[in-house]
């Protein structure tokens, strides 16, 4: 528990250099609000926390995650990014993550 922020971090597992953690005490949820496909482009809109930096990763079927966008700085409570030429494959998985805490 971080006494300054009131956040608790619990390590759930590690695998291949990736840690899965549970953060408690945070009243903010990263939620994708919309995903709009236009041709091979995809516009993502998500809840964000002003001052935070986000990234988007994608993968096809069983390939490893590839970073598609990084250093997406949130200036409001909603952020948007348009990814070009990412929807060219039949199966595409995407995820949004936060680089740092505000």
C-alpha positions as CSV (number, residue, x, y, z in Angstrom):
1,X,0.0,0.0,0.0
2,X,1.3,3.4,-1.0
3,X,0.4,5.7,1.9
4,X,0.6,8.8,-0.3
5,X,-1.9,7.7,-3.0
6,X,-3.8,5.1,-1.1
7,X,-3.3,2.6,-3.9
8,X,-2.5,-1.1,-3.2
9,X,-0.6,-3.2,-5.8
10,X,-0.7,-7.0,-5.6
11,X,1.4,-9.1,-7.9
12,X,-0.8,-11.9,-9.3
13,X,1.6,-13.6,-11.7
14,X,4.7,-13.3,-13.9
15,X,5.3,-14.9,-17.3
16,X,7.9,-14.2,-20.0
17,X,8.8,-10.8,-18.5
18,X,5.2,-9.7,-18.1
19,X,3.7,-9.1,-14.7
20,X,0.0,-9.2,-14.0
21,X,-1.1,-7.0,-11.1
22,X,-4.2,-6.0,-9.3
23,X,-4.5,-2.4,-8.3
24,X,-6.9,-1.5,-5.5
25,X,-8.1,1.8,-4.1
26,X,-8.4,3.3,-7.6
27,X,-11.7,4.8,-8.5
28,X,-10.9,5.0,-12.2
29,X,-11.6,2.3,-14.8
30,X,-10.0,2.3,-18.3
31,X,-13.0,1.6,-20.5
32,X,-13.1,1.6,-24.3
33,X,-16.1,3.8,-25.3
34,X,-16.1,3.1,-29.0
35,X,-14.2,1.5,-31.8
36,X,-15.1,2.6,-35.4
37,X,-13.6,0.9,-38.4
38,X,-13.3,2.8,-41.7
39,X,-11.6,0.7,-44.3
40,X,-8.4,-0.6,-42.8
41,X,-8.3,2.2,-40.2
42,X,-9.7,2.1,-36.6
43,X,-10.7,5.0,-34.4
44,X,-10.6,4.1,-30.7
45,X,-12.2,6.3,-28.0
46,X,-11.6,5.5,-24.3
47,X,-12.0,7.0,-20.8
48,X,-8.7,8.5,-19.8
49,X,-7.2,10.3,-16.8
50,X,-5.8,13.8,-17.7
51,X,-2.0,13.8,-17.4
52,X,-1.7,10.0,-18.0
53,X,0.1,8.5,-21.0
54,X,-1.4,5.6,-22.9
55,X,-0.3,3.1,-25.5
56,X,-2.1,0.8,-28.0
57,X,-0.9,-2.7,-28.9
58,X,-2.3,-5.2,-31.4
59,X,-1.7,-8.8,-32.5
60,X,-3.0,-11.3,-35.0
61,X,-4.2,-14.7,-33.8
62,X,-1.3,-16.1,-31.8
63,X,1.5,-13.6,-32.7
64,X,3.1,-11.5,-30.0
65,X,1.8,-8.0,-29.1
66,X,3.1,-5.2,-31.2
67,X,3.0,-1.6,-30.1
68,X,0.9,0.4,-32.6
69,X,0.8,3.8,-30.8
70,X,2.7,5.1,-27.7
71,X,3.0,8.4,-25.7
72,X,-0.7,9.2,-26.2
73,X,-1.0,12.0,-23.7
74,X,-4.5,12.4,-22.1
75,X,-5.6,16.1,-21.8
76,X,-9.2,15.3,-20.8
77,X,-11.3,12.5,-19.5
78,X,-11.8,11.0,-23.0
79,X,-8.9,10.2,-25.4
80,X,-9.0,9.3,-29.1
81,X,-6.6,7.7,-31.5
82,X,-7.0,6.7,-35.2
83,X,-4.8,3.7,-36.1
84,X,-4.0,3.5,-39.8
85,X,-3.8,0.2,-41.7
86,X,-4.4,-2.0,-38.6
87,X,-7.5,-3.7,-39.7
88,X,-6.1,-5.6,-42.7
89,X,-6.3,-9.1,-41.2
90,X,-9.4,-11.2,-40.4
91,X,-8.5,-11.6,-36.7
92,X,-7.1,-8.6,-34.9
93,X,-6.8,-8.2,-31.1
94,X,-6.2,-4.7,-29.6
95,X,-5.5,-3.5,-26.1
96,X,-5.0,-0.1,-24.5
97,X,-2.8,0.4,-21.5
98,X,-1.5,3.2,-19.3
99,X,2.3,4.0,-19.4
100,X,2.4,5.8,-16.1
101,X,0.2,6.8,-13.2
102,X,-1.0,10.4,-13.1
